[in-house]
């Protein structure tokens, strides 16, 4: 009679298991997967995400992907289930094709609830976006009485007095850290628009607290890798008592969130009292909390329309105050950083050329009214449409955002699971992580010759060519505007792009109509390689001099 040992049972089982694992994790992704036809950035990318994860961990993802695309082409496999795309056609397919966001964005949930930016399903995003998109539209930005009054207050009472004070003899050697200052200005603009002037951050004048806040923010930014890229591992280790994110990072996050929530809650309470007639209406005044007002109206309308059937009932409706705070927190964090960084690099390049400053000032003086300081040290608010149309001002801002792309990192999406998608010459199955980045799109030499060079004249030349040919600047395979991706594209492009452009133009116009700038210390001006980049030193010191009237 035959006898069976334990090994007779386990050996075939183990062999079968090993064979299945080898097929699933090595043979299939490397040989049989549809992605196997796509060039690999590294030999290991078909079987492991370690190569791209290491690049992200070491904060060199952008330049690593750029090198990969230069070597392997516009579509590159960077992981077993991940592609990097660097072509305008690919961008159109992914970002205008309604691809859902990757769970990577969940890190941007605040207070435990999503905001527009972090909403993964397209339907949820579209719903939230409708609540505030009108107050960020170009037409609203250029005609808003509240924003005009807020801007005038911030420029005339906060920013310009500080710059003027820096020119006094007592302030030698006259160095102003404009990176900190421009982040402060951007924060004051966006927080005033969200909360109204009484609850504006006032970072321009509150220098000590501003530096503390920026330190907290830098701490928050620097430790998102494990939670964002390895969330399961982070959760398992956390349960076991091993925290990959230091406790002091959590403390910094809590303080930043508390700072925003205090202002958000105070704004909501004020608007509730205003609605009951207990406060005078501040609509269309500097005190108007434009964004919070729009959010509350949108949430209330959604509840009246859909009730408990609403897609966002459990979050935005049942947790209204937290949802408002989450949305505003995203707006103020993104607004202060990206605008602040862009203004820093713009002023850096302007400071290297007095001739360019002179050319810009001559253009700014054509505004009616222009922004020349009067005898009381005040400037008039220019016509917003005229300001927007100035070609040199527009060119220097566009080139700065192109070259430095403050939000230049990859924007991950997921290919639709119901079907395959054609990206370039490849058929990509559903459920694949795909990304493009402004950093790489803006280095396409067919559109931007010598892409590492900051050259604002490329935008002036494009505009002049379009005028001569009677064409649109966006037309043509290599049209310069067609390749500009500083604010992303499609239905999920940057909500605050019009606000950011308006603020940058207004701030630069106010300063360079009246002052020249000169570099004092630019050590560490090189940009970091991250999803949102900034100067490595987090500083740039400039000296301002008052323009002598002709």
C-alpha positions in Angstrom: 0.0 0.0 0.0 1.4 3.4 -1.0 2.1 5.9 1.7 2.3 9.7 1.4 4.5 12.0 3.4 3.8 15.6 4.2 6.4 16.6 1.6 4.5 14.8 -1.1 1.6 17.2 -0.5 3.5 20.5 0.1 6.2 20.2 -2.6 3.7 20.4 -5.5 1.8 23.1 -3.7 4.9 25.2 -3.1 6.0 24.7 -6.7 2.7 25.8 -8.0 2.6 28.8 -5.8 6.1 29.8 -6.8 5.3 29.4 -10.5 2.2 31.5 -10.2 4.1 34.3 -8.4 6.9 34.2 -11.0 4.4 34.5 -13.8 2.3 37.2 -12.1 5.2 39.4 -10.8 8.0 38.7 -13.3 6.9 37.0 -16.6 3.6 38.7 -17.1 4.7 42.3 -16.5 8.0 41.8 -18.3 6.9 39.8 -21.3 3.2 39.4 -21.7 1.7 42.7 -20.4 0.6 45.2 -23.0 3.0 47.6 -21.2 5.9 45.4 -22.1 6.0 47.0 -25.6 6.7 50.4 -24.1 10.3 51.5 -23.5 11.5 51.2 -19.9 13.3 54.0 -18.1 15.3 51.3 -16.3 15.7 47.6 -16.8 13.8 46.9 -13.5 10.8 49.1 -14.2 8.7 46.2 -15.7 8.9 44.2 -12.4 9.4 46.7 -9.7 8.5 50.4 -8.8 11.7 50.7 -6.8 13.5 52.8 -9.5 10.9 55.6 -9.6 10.2 55.4 -5.9 13.8 56.0 -5.1 13.9 59.0 -7.5 10.9 60.4 -5.6 12.3 59.7 -2.2 15.6 61.5 -3.2 13.6 64.5 -4.6 15.0 64.2 -8.1 11.9 62.8 -10.0 11.5 65.7 -12.4 15.0 65.7 -13.8 15.2 61.9 -13.7 12.0 61.6 -15.8 13.3 64.3 -18.2 16.5 62.3 -18.8 14.4 59.2 -19.4 12.2 60.9 -22.0 15.2 62.3 -23.8 16.6 58.8 -24.1 13.5 56.7 -24.7 10.8 59.0 -26.2 7.5 60.6 -25.2 6.0 57.5 -23.5 8.1 55.7 -20.9 7.4 52.9 -18.5 8.6 53.8 -15.0 7.0 51.0 -13.0 5.1 47.7 -13.5 1.9 49.7 -13.8 3.0 53.2 -14.4 3.8 55.4 -17.4 5.3 58.8 -17.8 4.0 60.8 -20.8 5.7 63.8 -22.4 3.8 65.0 -25.4 1.0 67.4 -26.0 -1.1 64.7 -27.7 -0.7 62.5 -24.7 -1.6 65.3 -22.4 -4.8 65.9 -24.3 -5.7 62.3 -24.1 -5.1 62.0 -20.4 -6.2 65.4 -19.0 -9.0 66.3 -21.4 -10.3 62.7 -21.6 -11.8 62.6 -18.1 -9.3 60.2 -16.5 -9.9 59.9 -12.8 -7.3 61.1 -10.3 -4.9 58.6 -8.7 -5.3 58.0 -4.9 -2.0 59.9 -4.6 -4.1 63.0 -4.2 -5.8 61.7 -1.1 -2.9 63.2 0.9 -4.5 66.6 0.1 -7.6 65.8 2.1 -7.7 68.2 5.0 -9.5 67.7 8.4 -10.4 64.2 7.2 -12.6 65.4 4.3 -11.8 66.0 0.6 -11.6 69.3 -1.2 -12.0 70.0 -4.9 -8.3 69.3 -5.6 -8.2 66.0 -3.7 -11.6 64.6 -4.9 -10.8 61.5 -6.9 -14.1 60.8 -8.8 -14.7 63.2 -11.7 -18.3 63.7 -10.7 -17.4 64.7 -7.1 -14.8 67.2 -8.4 -17.2 68.7 -11.0 -19.8 69.3 -8.3 -17.4 71.0 -5.9 -15.8 73.0 -8.6 -19.1 74.6 -9.6 -19.5 76.1 -6.2 -16.5 78.4 -6.6 -15.5 78.4 -10.2 -17.4 81.6 -11.0 -15.5 83.6 -8.4 -12.2 82.5 -9.9 -13.3 83.1 -13.5 -11.4 85.8 -15.4 -14.5 87.9 -15.9 -15.2 87.9 -12.2 -11.5 88.6 -11.2 -11.3 91.6 -13.5 -14.6 93.2 -12.3 -14.9 92.2 -8.6 -15.3 95.3 -6.5 -14.2 93.3 -3.4 -11.0 92.1 -5.0 -10.2 95.6 -6.3 -10.6 97.1 -2.8 -8.7 94.3 -1.2 -5.8 94.6 -3.7 -5.6 98.4 -3.2 -5.5 98.0 0.6 -2.7 95.3 0.5 -0.6 97.3 -2.0 -1.0 100.7 -0.5 -1.0 99.8 3.3 1.1 96.7 3.4 3.5 96.0 0.5 4.6 99.3 -0.9 5.3 101.0 2.5 7.5 98.1 3.3 9.5 98.4 0.1 9.8 102.1 0.5 11.0 101.7 4.1 13.7 99.3 2.8 15.2 102.1 0.7 15.9 104.3 3.7 19.6 105.0 4.7 19.0 103.3 8.1 18.2 100.0 6.3 21.7 99.4 4.9 22.7 97.1 3.3 19.1 97.3 2.0 18.5 93.6 1.5 14.9 92.3 1.4 14.2 88.6 1.3 11.7 88.8 -1.5 10.9 85.0 -1.5 9.5 85.4 2.0 7.9 88.7 1.1 6.2 87.5 -2.1 4.9 84.4 -0.3 3.5 86.8 2.2 1.9 89.0 -0.4 0.4 86.1 -2.2 -1.0 84.8 1.1 -2.5 88.2 1.9 -4.2 88.4 -1.5 -5.7 84.9 -1.4 -6.6 85.0 2.3 -8.4 88.3 1.9 -10.3 87.0 -1.0 -11.3 83.9 0.9 -12.0 85.4 4.4 -12.3 89.1 3.8 -9.8 91.8 5.0 -10.6 91.5 8.7 -9.4 87.9 8.7 -6.6 88.3 6.1 -3.3 86.6 7.1 -1.5 90.0 7.1 1.8 88.2 6.6 3.5 91.2 4.9 3.3 93.2 8.2 3.5 90.2 10.6 7.0 89.2 9.7 7.8 87.1 12.8 4.7 85.0 12.6 5.1 84.7 8.8 8.5 83.2 9.2 7.2 80.8 11.8 4.3 79.8 9.5 6.6 79.3 6.5 8.8 77.1 8.6 5.8 75.0 9.5 4.8 74.8 5.9 8.3 73.7 4.8 8.1 70.9 7.4 4.7 69.8 6.1 6.1 69.6 2.5 9.2 67.7 3.3 7.7 64.5 4.7 4.8 63.4 2.5 6.6 60.6 0.6 5.6 57.5 2.7 2.0 58.6 3.2 1.6 59.4 -0.5 3.6 56.7 -2.3 3.5 53.8 0.2 0.2 54.4 2.1 -0.4 50.7 2.9 3.1 50.2 4.3 2.7 53.4 6.4 -0.6 52.3 7.9 0.7 48.8 8.7 3.8 50.1 10.4 1.8 52.7 12.2 -0.4 50.0 13.7 2.8 48.2 14.8 4.0 51.4 16.5 6.5 52.4 13.8 5.8 55.9 12.4 7.6 56.8 9.2 6.5 60.4 9.5 8.0 62.2 12.6 5.6 63.3 15.3 6.8 66.9 14.9 5.6 66.9 11.3 2.1 65.9 12.5 2.4 68.7 15.0 3.2 71.2 12.3 0.3 70.0 10.2 -2.1 70.4 13.2 -0.9 74.0 13.8 -1.4 75.0 10.2 -4.8 73.4 10.0 -5.8 75.1 13.3 -4.7 78.4 11.9 -6.9 78.1 8.8 -9.9 76.6 10.6 -10.0 79.4 13.1 -10.3 81.9 10.3 -12.7 79.8 8.3 -15.1 79.2 11.3 -15.0 82.9 12.2 -15.9 83.8 8.6 -18.8 81.3 8.6 -20.2 82.7 11.9 -19.9 86.2 10.5 -21.9 85.3 7.4 -24.5 83.6 9.4 -24.9 86.8 11.5 -25.0 88.8 8.3 -27.8 86.7 6.9 -29.8 87.1 10.1 -29.4 90.9 9.9 -27.1 91.1 12.9 -24.2 92.4 10.9 -24.2 95.0 8.1 -23.8 93.5 4.6 -20.2 93.6 3.4 -20.9 92.4 -0.2 -18.6 94.1 -2.7 -16.5 95.7 0.0 -12.9 94.8 1.1 -14.4 92.9 4.0 -16.4 90.5 1.7 -15.2 86.9 2.2 -15.9 86.1 -1.5 -14.8 82.5 -1.6 -16.3 81.3 1.7 -19.6 83.1 0.7 -19.6 81.2 -2.6 -18.9 77.9 -0.9 -21.7 78.2 1.6 -24.2 79.2 -1.1 -23.1 76.3 -3.3 -23.4 73.8 -0.5 -26.8 75.1 0.5 -28.0 74.9 -3.1 -26.8 71.3 -3.4 -28.6 70.3 -0.2 -31.9 71.9 -1.4 -31.5 70.3 -4.8 -30.4 66.8 -4.0 -30.8 66.4 -0.2 -29.5 63.1 1.1 -29.1 61.8 -2.4 -26.2 64.2 -3.1 -22.9 62.7 -4.0 -21.2 64.8 -1.3 -23.9 64.5 1.4 -21.7 62.7 3.9 -18.9 65.2 3.5 -19.7 68.7 2.3 -23.3 68.7 3.6 -23.1 66.8 6.8 -19.7 68.2 7.6 -20.1 71.6 6.1 -17.8 73.7 8.3 -15.0 71.1 7.9 -15.5 70.9 4.2 -15.3 74.7 3.9 -12.1 74.8 5.9 -10.7 71.9 3.9 -11.4 73.8 0.6 -10.0 77.1 1.8 -6.9 75.4 3.3 -6.1 74.1 -0.1 -6.6 77.5 -1.7 -4.4 79.4 0.7 -1.6 76.9 0.8 -1.4 76.5 -3.0 -1.9 80.2 -3.6 0.8 81.5 -1.4 3.5 79.0 -2.5 3.2 78.9 -6.3 2.6 82.6 -6.7 5.3 83.5 -4.2 7.8 81.2 -6.0 7.0 82.6 -9.4 7.3 86.2 -8.2 10.7 85.3 -6.7 12.1 84.0 -9.9 10.6 86.8 -12.0 12.2 89.5 -9.8 15.5 87.5 -9.9 15.6 87.8 -13.7 14.4 91.3 -13.8 17.1 92.3 -11.3 19.7 91.1 -13.7 18.7 93.6 -16.4 18.1 97.3 -15.8 17.3 97.6 -19.5 14.5 95.1 -19.2 13.2 96.8 -16.1 13.2 100.1 -18.0 11.3 98.5 -20.9 8.8 97.0 -18.5 8.3 100.4 -16.7 7.7 102.2 -20.0 5.0 99.8 -20.8 3.5 100.0 -17.3 3.3 103.8 -17.6 0.9 103.4 -20.5 -1.8 102.2 -18.1 -4.6 104.6 -17.5 -4.5 105.2 -14.7 -0.9 104.1 -14.2 0.5 102.9 -10.9 3.0 105.7 -10.2 3.1 106.6 -6.5 1.3 109.9 -5.7 2.4 112.4 -3.1 0.8 110.4 -0.4 2.7 107.3 -1.4 -0.4 105.6 -2.9 -1.1 104.0 -6.2 -4.3 103.8 -8.2 -5.8 100.5 -9.2 -5.4 100.2 -13.0 -7.9 98.9 -15.4 -7.7 95.2 -15.1 -8.3 94.4 -18.7 -5.7 96.9 -19.8 -3.2 95.4 -17.3 -3.9 91.9 -18.6 -3.1 93.0 -22.2 0.4 94.4 -21.6 2.7 92.2 -23.8 6.0 92.6 -21.9 4.4 92.1 -18.5 2.6 89.0 -19.8 5.7 87.6 -21.4 8.0 87.9 -18.4 5.4 86.1 -16.2 4.7 83.4 -18.7 8.4 82.7 -19.2 9.0 82.5 -15.5 6.1 80.0 -15.0 7.4 78.1 -18.0 11.0 77.9 -16.9 10.5 77.3 -13.2 7.0 75.7 -13.1 6.2 76.3 -9.4 3.8 73.3 -9.6 5.9 71.3 -12.1 5.7 67.7 -10.8 3.8 64.8 -12.3 0.0 64.9 -12.2 -1.0 61.2 -11.8 -4.2 59.9 -13.4 -5.7 56.4 -13.9 -6.6 55.0 -17.3 -10.3 54.0 -17.6 -10.8 50.5 -16.4 -13.5 49.7 -18.8 -11.4 49.8 -22.0 -7.9 50.3 -23.4 -6.6 53.7 -24.2 -4.3 54.7 -27.0 -1.4 56.9 -25.8 1.0 57.6 -28.7 1.5 54.4 -30.6 0.7 52.2 -27.6 -2.5 50.5 -26.4 -2.7 51.0 -22.6 -5.0 48.8 -20.5 -7.3 50.2 -17.8 -6.1 50.9 -14.2 -2.6 52.1 -15.2 -1.1 55.1 -13.5 -0.2 57.7 -16.1 1.4 61.2 -15.6 2.6 64.2 -17.4 4.4 67.2 -15.8 4.9 70.8 -16.6 8.6 70.4 -15.9 9.0 68.1 -18.9 6.3 69.6 -21.2 8.0 73.0 -20.8 11.4 71.5 -22.0 10.1 70.5 -25.4 12.8 72.0 -27.7 10.5 72.0 -30.7 8.4 74.6 -28.9 11.0 76.1 -26.6 14.5 76.2 -28.1 17.2 76.2 -25.5 14.6 75.5 -22.8 16.8 76.0 -19.8 17.3 79.6 -20.8 15.0 82.2 -19.3 14.0 84.2 -22.5 10.8 86.3 -22.3 11.2 87.4 -25.9 10.0 83.9 -27.1 6.5 85.0 -26.0 6.8 88.4 -27.7 8.0 86.7 -31.0 5.1 84.2 -30.9 2.6 87.0 -30.4 4.1 89.1 -33.2 4.2 86.1 -35.6 0.5 85.4 -34.8 -0.4 89.0 -35.5 1.4 89.1 -38.8 -0.1 85.8 -40.0 -3.5 86.6 -38.6 -3.5 83.4 -36.7 -4.1 82.3 -33.1 -1.1 81.9 -30.8 -2.5 78.5 -29.8 -2.5 77.2 -33.4 0.1 75.1 -35.0 1.8 71.9 -34.0 4.6 73.7 -32.2 2.6 76.8 -31.0 4.2 78.2 -27.9 1.0 78.6 -25.9 -0.2 75.1 -26.9 2.9 73.8 -25.1 2.4 75.9 -22.0 1.1 73.7 -19.1 1.8 75.9 -16.1 -1.7 75.5 -14.8 -2.4 72.0 -16.2 -5.4 71.6 -18.6 -8.8 70.1 -18.9 -11.6 70.1 -16.4 -9.3 69.6 -13.5 -6.8 72.4 -14.3 -5.8 74.9 -11.7 -8.9 76.6 -10.3 -7.0 79.7 -9.3 -5.0 80.3 -12.5 -6.8 83.6 -13.3 -6.4 84.8 -9.7 -2.7 84.0 -9.7 -2.0 85.7 -13.0 -4.0 88.8 -11.9 -2.1 89.1 -8.6 1.3 88.6 -10.2 0.6 91.3 -12.8 -0.7 93.7 -10.2 2.2 93.2 -7.7 4.9 93.4 -10.4 3.2 96.5 -11.9 3.0 98.3 -8.5 6.6 97.6 -7.7 8.4 98.1 -11.1 6.5 101.2 -12.0 8.2 102.9 -9.0 11.3 100.9 -8.1 14.3 99.2 -9.6 15.6 96.0 -8.0 19.2 94.7 -7.7 20.6 91.4 -6.4 22.2 91.4 -3.0 22.4 87.7 -2.3 21.2 84.9 -4.6 23.0 82.0 -3.0 20.8 78.9 -3.2 18.5 80.3 -5.9 18.6 77.0 -7.7 15.1 75.4 -7.7 14.4 72.2 -5.8 13.2 69.2 -7.7 9.8 68.4 -6.3 6.1 68.5 -7.1 6.1 72.1 -6.0 9.6 73.6 -6.3 11.2 76.6 -4.6 14.7 78.1 -4.2 16.9 75.7 -2.3 17.8 78.4 0.2 14.2 79.5 0.5 15.5 83.0 0.1 16.5 85.7 -2.4 17.7 89.1 -1.2 17.1 92.1 -3.4 17.8 95.8 -2.9 15.1 98.3 -4.1 15.8 101.8 -5.3 13.1 104.4 -6.0 12.9 105.4 -9.6 13.9 109.0 -10.2 11.2 110.8 -12.1 12.2 112.2 -15.5 
